């Protein structure tokens, strides 16, 4: 994967700034980052996972769901992937259509 094809690098600048600040200042994100690095993930892989979690949390919040940043980052730190925390089939527009 080329660097330009990553989730973080393709995110809008405000999202990149938010993720960067969270990686420096938010305790739950710092703990998750540390755990991911200890498991052998690269800095870029960590940024991508954190970006996916931030976007998932914001997507939920915009739809009136509870904000669960700390719980999501705790799960990320314990080895879960963002796609497990925010599965596509639950969060895609297709999954929300009624049959």
N, C-alpha and C positions, 0 to 999 in steps of 0.2 A: 504494500500500500504506500503510495506516495504521500508525503506530508500534506500536500494540498487537498487530499481526498479525505481528510479526517473530519470527524464530527465537530471537534473544537474549532478547527480552522475554517470550516464552512459556516459556523454560527455567526450571527450578527455581532458587530463590535460591542454593543452593550452587554450581550451574553458573555462574550469573552472577558470583558472587564469584570463582570460579576463573578464568573468562575475563578478568575485570578485572585480577586479579593477574598473570596471564600476559602481558597486554598491557603491563603496567608493568615486569615483572621477567624474563621468559623471552627470552633473546636471539633464538631462532629465531622467536618470535611477534612480537617488536618489528621484526625485519627484514621479515617478511611483511607486517605492518601498514604499515610505511613504503612498501614496494613497491606495495601495493594503493592507498594514498592517492595516490601519485605517478601511478598509472594512472587516477586520477579517481574512484575509488570513494568513497562517503560514509562517514562514521564508522559509521553504522548498518549499511551493507552489509558493512563490514569486521567488525564485531562478529558479524553473522549468519554470515559465512563461517568465522570463527574458532570460533564455537560449534559449527557443523556438524562441523568438523575435530576438536574436542575430543571431541564425542559419538561420532564415528566411531572415534577412537583408543580410547576407553574401551570401546566395544562390542566391538572386536576383542580388547582385553586381557582382558575378562571371559570370552571364549571361548578363552583360552589362546594367542592369537596374540601375536607380538612387539609391544612398544610402539614405535610409530614416529612419535612427536610431531615430532621434528626433521625427518625426511624429509617428513612431510606438510606441515609449515609451510614448508619449503623449496620444495616444489611449489606451494603457495599463493602464495608470493612471486614465483615465476616465471610466474604467470599462470593456473595451473590453478584450477579451481573445486572446491569440496568434493565436489560430485556426481560429478566425474571421479575424484577420489581415492577416494571411497567410493560406487561406483555402486549404485543401488538394486537392480538385478537380482542383484547378488552378496550384498547385505546384508539383503535382505528375507526374511521367513519363507517366502514363496512360492519364492524362489530356493534355499532350503536343503531343500525337500521333495524326496524321491526319487520318480521316476516309475515 
